[in-house]
Amino acid sequence: CAVHIVHLSAASALPMIRAAKREGLPITVETCPHYLCLQAEQVPDGDTRFKCAPPIRDDANREALWQGLADGTIDTVISDHS
C-alpha cells in the first residue's frame, strides 16, 4: 500500500527512505518549515515558543533535511501550523 510519512524531522530516516524509493515502493515524505529553518542549538532552554512534536533538532540534521529536499527524498514541505 502507499505510505506517506508526515512531519519528518529526523534526518537519520533519510537513508531508509531513499532505499525504499529506489526499490520503487510507493512512499512519499513531507517535512515542515520549522525543521528546515530552526536549529536546537539556537532554541533557548525552556522556551516553549519552539515546542513541537517531533522536536526541533540540531543544525547537522537541518542541513541533511535540506539535502533530502533538494535530492527529492522529501517530496513536499507543509505548514503544520506550528
Backbone as CSV, one residue per row, in Angstrom:
resi,resn,N_x,N_y,N_z,CA_x,CA_y,CA_z,C_x,C_y,C_z
1,CYS,0.835,-1.182,0.000,0.000,0.000,0.000,0.883,1.250,0.000
2,ALA,0.319,2.327,-0.424,1.042,3.596,-0.430,1.247,4.076,1.007
3,VAL,2.396,4.686,1.254,2.740,5.199,2.581,3.138,6.661,2.438
4,HIS,2.650,7.489,3.364,3.034,8.895,3.409,3.572,9.188,4.803
5,ILE,4.811,9.632,4.889,5.432,9.976,6.168,5.211,11.461,6.405
6,VAL,4.629,11.781,7.549,4.331,13.179,7.868,5.358,13.730,8.848
7,HIS,5.599,15.038,8.754,6.421,15.788,9.716,7.806,15.177,9.933
8,LEU,8.478,14.772,8.867,9.817,14.190,9.040,10.741,15.232,9.643
9,SER,11.320,14.890,10.781,12.264,15.796,11.441,13.617,15.137,11.644
10,ALA,13.674,13.822,11.589,14.912,13.086,11.861,15.592,12.677,10.559
11,ALA,16.693,13.314,10.267,17.434,13.008,9.041,17.959,11.576,9.029
12,SER,18.052,10.958,10.186,18.534,9.568,10.251,17.625,8.618,9.463
13,ALA,16.388,9.020,9.192,15.466,8.188,8.415,15.689,8.301,6.911
14,LEU,16.428,9.321,6.472,16.590,9.553,5.033,17.217,8.378,4.276
15,PRO,18.262,7.716,4.786,18.806,6.574,4.032,17.780,5.457,3.805
16,MET,16.950,5.175,4.801,15.915,4.142,4.647,14.874,4.568,3.622
17,ILE,14.515,5.839,3.644,13.531,6.350,2.699,14.090,6.316,1.286
18,ARG,15.353,6.717,1.126,15.987,6.664,-0.201,16.000,5.237,-0.734
19,ALA,16.342,4.279,0.121,16.381,2.877,-0.294,14.997,2.399,-0.721
20,ALA,13.972,2.767,0.029,12.606,2.362,-0.315,12.191,2.956,-1.655
21,LYS,12.538,4.211,-1.880,12.193,4.850,-3.153,12.951,4.207,-4.317
22,ARG,14.225,3.856,-4.090,14.997,3.181,-5.142,14.373,1.840,-5.515
23,GLU,13.780,1.163,-4.532,13.104,-0.111,-4.791,11.771,0.078,-5.512
24,GLY,11.338,1.332,-5.620,10.083,1.606,-6.294,8.862,1.525,-5.385
25,LEU,9.089,1.489,-4.089,7.956,1.422,-3.171,7.179,2.744,-3.202
26,PRO,5.870,2.673,-3.062,5.033,3.882,-3.145,5.073,4.674,-1.827
27,ILE,6.101,5.479,-1.660,6.292,6.224,-0.424,6.512,7.695,-0.748
28,THR,5.845,8.544,0.004,6.059,9.983,-0.083,6.358,10.499,1.319
29,VAL,7.028,11.650,1.365,7.514,12.186,2.633,7.329,13.698,2.656
30,GLU,6.951,14.207,3.816,6.868,15.653,3.993,7.686,16.064,5.213
31,THR,8.124,17.298,5.191,8.721,17.921,6.363,8.063,19.280,6.534
32,CYS,8.485,20.018,7.541,7.867,21.295,7.870,8.907,22.408,7.863
33,PRO,8.487,23.636,7.620,9.438,24.752,7.577,10.280,24.884,8.846
34,HIS,9.674,24.629,10.003,10.432,24.798,11.243,11.574,23.791,11.361
35,TYR,11.456,22.612,10.746,12.562,21.655,10.765,13.666,22.058,9.791
36,LEU,13.318,22.846,8.786,14.297,23.309,7.806,14.960,24.622,8.203
37,CYS,14.323,25.374,9.076,14.813,26.726,9.385,15.336,26.911,10.805
38,LEU,14.876,26.115,11.730,15.296,26.274,13.126,16.304,25.197,13.499
39,GLN,17.121,25.493,14.482,18.103,24.524,14.956,18.127,24.526,16.478
40,ALA,18.214,23.354,17.056,18.132,23.192,18.505,19.161,24.045,19.236
41,GLU,20.335,24.224,18.645,21.394,24.986,19.301,20.992,26.439,19.554
42,GLN,20.034,26.937,18.805,19.619,28.332,18.950,18.308,28.497,19.716
43,VAL,17.733,27.393,20.179,16.498,27.461,20.950,16.862,27.644,22.427
44,PRO,16.426,28.737,23.034,16.733,28.950,24.457,16.108,27.860,25.338
45,ASP,16.830,27.424,26.340,16.319,26.409,27.262,14.975,26.848,27.839
46,GLY,14.013,25.952,27.782,12.709,26.205,28.371,11.804,27.127,27.581
47,ASP,12.211,27.568,26.409,11.393,28.491,25.614,10.311,27.706,24.877
48,THR,9.106,27.774,25.396,8.008,26.975,24.853,7.527,27.440,23.481
49,ARG,7.993,28.583,23.006,7.611,29.016,21.652,8.134,28.049,20.595
50,PHE,9.132,27.258,20.931,9.746,26.337,19.971,9.320,24.895,20.205
51,LYS,8.371,24.693,21.102,7.934,23.339,21.418,7.074,22.800,20.282
52,CYS,7.430,21.646,19.776,6.637,20.970,18.759,6.970,19.481,18.809
53,ALA,6.150,18.695,18.149,6.370,17.251,18.111,6.279,16.800,16.662
54,PRO,7.325,16.176,16.155,8.617,15.919,16.769,9.376,17.221,17.052
55,PRO,10.404,17.132,17.877,11.121,18.342,18.293,12.056,18.899,17.224
56,ILE,12.447,20.157,17.419,13.481,20.784,16.597,14.793,20.062,16.883
57,ARG,15.568,19.790,15.848,16.829,19.047,16.017,18.026,19.943,15.682
58,ASP,19.213,19.368,15.738,20.435,20.169,15.587,20.687,20.605,14.142
59,ASP,21.689,21.465,13.985,21.984,22.063,12.684,22.384,21.030,11.640
60,ALA,23.161,20.030,12.023,23.562,18.996,11.063,22.330,18.264,10.523
61,ASN,21.384,17.996,11.391,20.134,17.359,10.989,19.367,18.261,10.024
62,ARG,19.305,19.552,10.341,18.614,20.528,9.495,19.218,20.550,8.092
63,GLU,20.534,20.587,8.027,21.223,20.583,6.726,20.921,19.310,5.939
64,ALA,20.881,18.173,6.620,20.578,16.906,5.950,19.145,16.893,5.413
65,LEU,18.220,17.499,6.150,16.850,17.600,5.640,16.801,18.442,4.374
66,TRP,17.543,19.545,4.352,17.610,20.367,3.129,18.140,19.530,1.962
67,GLN,19.159,18.709,2.217,19.698,17.858,1.158,18.640,16.858,0.689
68,GLY,17.899,16.298,1.639,16.821,15.377,1.282,15.744,16.033,0.447
69,LEU,15.470,17.280,0.729,14.505,18.031,-0.080,15.075,18.294,-1.476
70,ALA,16.323,18.689,-1.528,16.963,19.001,-2.811,17.075,17.782,-3.719
71,ASP,17.343,16.612,-3.129,17.538,15.430,-3.973,16.252,14.640,-4.227
72,GLY,15.125,15.144,-3.706,13.843,14.509,-3.985,13.429,13.425,-3.008
73,THR,14.242,13.164,-1.998,13.850,12.177,-0.995,12.629,12.677,-0.225
74,ILE,12.648,13.958,0.133,11.490,14.598,0.752,10.687,15.234,-0.368
75,ASP,9.415,14.896,-0.439,8.579,15.315,-1.562,7.982,16.706,-1.410
76,THR,7.681,17.097,-0.189,6.968,18.350,-0.009,7.233,18.953,1.369
77,VAL,6.959,20.247,1.471,7.044,20.972,2.730,5.632,21.449,3.049
78,ILE,5.182,21.167,4.269,3.826,21.554,4.681,3.897,22.464,5.894
79,SER,2.838,23.181,6.171,2.887,24.208,7.225,2.832,23.635,8.620
80,ASP,2.039,22.638,8.897,1.808,22.075,10.227,1.247,23.102,11.192
81,HIS,1.088,24.347,10.775,0.544,25.418,11.603,1.285,25.584,12.916
82,SER,2.573,25.233,12.960,3.367,25.425,14.184,3.841,26.851,14.266
